[in-house]
Amino acid sequence: MDNKKDEVLEIMAKKIGSESSRRLLSVLGKNKQFYNAISTNAGQELLRDAVKQMESRIEKIVAEEDDLNTRAELRAYRSILSAWSSTINKYKDDLLKFSKLTTGGSQ
């Protein structure tokens, strides 16, 4: 396993430099844990619940039944979902970049 890992690092280092390779693998590994967690049944349920809570706040605002707490909660849910989305997209982008680097594809 370590030989394969060393080969991958060597290929990547030749293409983008050793420091960039290490950084990409580090970020990829960190974001993979989050991606795997959010992809589970529990993670999907958590995501659905967050979206439902956000929709509930939007409905209150549209119906003019909101208060400052409702708007603050909406901002909080929007911030959380945005951060989750960014992490997932970053992981997918880095995975594609990693795949291209290790299979000889162009960037």
N, C-alpha and C positions, 0 to 999 in steps of 0.2 A: 504494500500500500504506500509506504513512504517513497519507494522508487517512482511510482506513478505520480505522486504528489511533486517530487523533485523534477520530474520531466515536465509537468505542467508549468511549474514555476520557471523552469529554464526557457520554455517556449515563450511564455508571457514576457519574461525579462528581456528577451531578444527583441520583442515587438514594441513594448512600451516602457521598458526599464524596470529594474528590480524593485525600486521603491513604489512605483505605481502598481506593480503586480501585487505586492504585499498589501497595499492599501485597498485595492479592488477585492482581493480575497477576504480581507478582514471585514469590509463593509458587507460583502456578499454573505459571509457567514453569520454576521449579526442580524441582518435583515431576514435571512432564511428562517431563523428561529421564530420571528414574528409571523412570517408568511405561513409557516407550518401551523402555528397556533391558530391563526385566524381562519385557516382552511379546515379546521376540525369542525365537527357538529356543534360543539360548544362555542367555538369562535364565530361560526356563522349565526348562531342564535344571538350572541352578544351584538354582532353587527346589525342584525335585523331589529333588535330591541333599541339600539341607538338611533337607527333610522326612524323607527316608529315614534320615539320620544321627540325627535326633531320635527317630524311631521305634525305631531300633536301641538307643539309650540307654534308652528307656522299657522295651523288652523285657528288657534286662539287669536293670533295677531290679525289674521284676515277678518275674523268675526268681530274684531275690536273688543275682545274679552280678555285682553292681556294686561299685564302690569310690568313693572320693571324687572321682577324676578323671571317672568316668562321670557323676556327678551335676553336677559343675562344667561338663562339656561339654553336658549337657542344658540347664542354665541358660543357657549361652552361645547355643546354637542357638535356644532359646525366645526369648531377648532379640533376636536377629537377626531371626527371623521376625516377631516382634511389631513391631519397628521397620519392617520392610518392609511389613507389613500396614497400619500406621498411615499410612505415606507414601502408599500406594496409595489408601486410603480418603479421606485428606485431599485428594488430587488429584481423585478422583471427586466429592467433596462441593463442592470449589471450582469444578470444571468445571460442575456443576449450578447453583451460585449464579451463576457468570458467565453461563451460558446464560439463566437467568431474568432477570438484570439487562439483558442486551443484547437480549432478544426481547420485553421488556415484561411478562413473567410476574410473578407475585407471589412474594415471598420465603418 
